[in-house]
Amino acid sequence: MLPGEVACVVAGRRAALWLRAGSSSGLGVVMLHPHPHYGGNMDDDRVSVVLRELHQRDGVAATLRFDFGSDLSACPAAVEAALALIREQPCTSAAAIAGYSYGSAALCELLCDRGREVLSGQKPLRAVAFLAPPLEMMLPGREESVSAGMSRLLEAGLHLTLVAGTEDDYCPEPQLRSWHERLGGTALLHIVAGADHFFSRPEWLREAVRVVVGGLVDE
């Protein structure tokens, strides 16, 4: 657990909620972890680094992370449940979600299937970030529908940040740039020179996290 986090449950799974002490109203952020079939869980190092940076930002009032189950078909609903929980916190006035690797895919699926419902509400979902999105998992066979769904949400005011490394085998830079263009070029796109899918060097991870957090908080 990170300092200030308390244990809770999302969709029947282990979760951790952080609330800023004495906070006035601010942003609530859900952070999603990599693929559960390959050892991914909410304790992933990249997830923790993003959360630590968010906790340093005065405009962030709450964060939430949780474990996906092994049933991938249930993961988008779990993301929606996490969003509902962060919105329930009295200290949050708006929401944002970031996903690393598979977390981006689960988030994208929810946005494309239930985007209008997810965006609506008294506490709007104002920004999302895909960190090293696994495009080979997200787009094949449904690139047109995914692109159309995301484009509609961007036109409705959702802010999207895309971050990946030049050496990411799961998110090839040319494919990410092509998808960015297909989305209309309105999303913030940042490529970390030399970085692999895991941002294995500290300087790569620092750069990626800075852009992700900025896209969520400063949009």
Salt bridges, closest charged atoms under 4 A:
GLU5 OE1 - ARG65 NH2 2.61
ASP43 OD2 - ARG14 NH2 3.02
ASP43 OD1 - ARG65 NH1 3.67
ASP44 OD1 - ARG46 NH2 2.75
ASP67 OD2 - ARG14 NE 2.78
GLU80 OE2 - ARG114 NH2 2.91
GLU143 OE2 - ARG182 NH1 3.62
ASP168 OD2 - HIS197 ND1 2.85
GLU173 OE2 - ARG177 NE 2.84
GLU207 OE2 - HIS190 NE2 2.67
ASP218 OD2 - ARG57 NH2 2.64
GLU219 OE2 - ARG126 NE 3.01
